[in-house]
Amino acid sequence: MQRNILAAAGAAANVRGFSFRPTPMTHRSASTSPPAHAGIAPFGSLSWLIFSSRWLQLPLYLGLIIAQCVYVFLFGKELWHLLHDAVHMGEQQIMLIVLGLIDVVMISNLLVMVIVGGYETFVSRLRLEGHPDQPEWLSHVNASVLKVKLAMAIIGISSIHLLKTFIAAGTLNGLPFCPPELLATAASNVGAERCSALTADGVLWQTIIHIVFILSAIGIAWTDRLMQSPSRNGHH
């Protein structure tokens, strides 16, 4: 009966110059579709406890922020010392203080990478997408990228310390080793000190440690590349 009605309507429409195409009738189920999150099982008490334990790291990152404030104070102290005594300092003394300031800045950058990248990776999202001040490296940060960046930052800090050591090493000949009460000031008074805070063996071991840092960073980067190669080949 229904087919006859549709055929008659189509014939009448063709007579008038119109084309008529009957659309098939679809039957909708009375039951509503399940929500998208219906397949996700709710957290159990143990799962919730384990997952929430990541917030135990929050006091650690807050402590690093306090350490960052201490380094800002140290930078201001060294900068005041440079400005106040620059007239009475030699070139090597000024160079060592400037290298010390650069060292503080690089350690501060390391703290920022650990605080921001570590919190984003291991604790919670910062939700900075689209923010004009979002760091460029934060958009693709993960545990592997963070390890490589931290290794490179440590190499940079070690390079500054090694450069300071090489500058101060030129005064090793003819100077006795400083007693403990003078070790804190001897390294920053190159050209005016009466004793040395360095030894030849100390300079050698510091150089070896720096080379070990470089080899460790190369090993971390190479291992990360090997781990990413199978995933890249799988996409092709």
Buried (B, 14 or more C-beta within 10 A) or exposed (E): EEEEEBEEEBEEEEEEEEEEEEEEEEEEEEEEEEEEEEEEEEEEEEEEEEEEEEEEBEEEBEEBEEBBEEBEEBBEEBBEBBEEEEEEBEEBBBBBBEBBBBBBEBBBBBBBBBBBBBBBBEBEEEEBEEEEEEBEEBEEBEEBBBBBBBBBBBBBBBBBBBBBBEBBBEBBEEBEBBEEEBEEEBBBBBEBBEBBBBEEEBBEEBBEEBEEBBEEBEEBBEEBEEEEEEEEEEEE
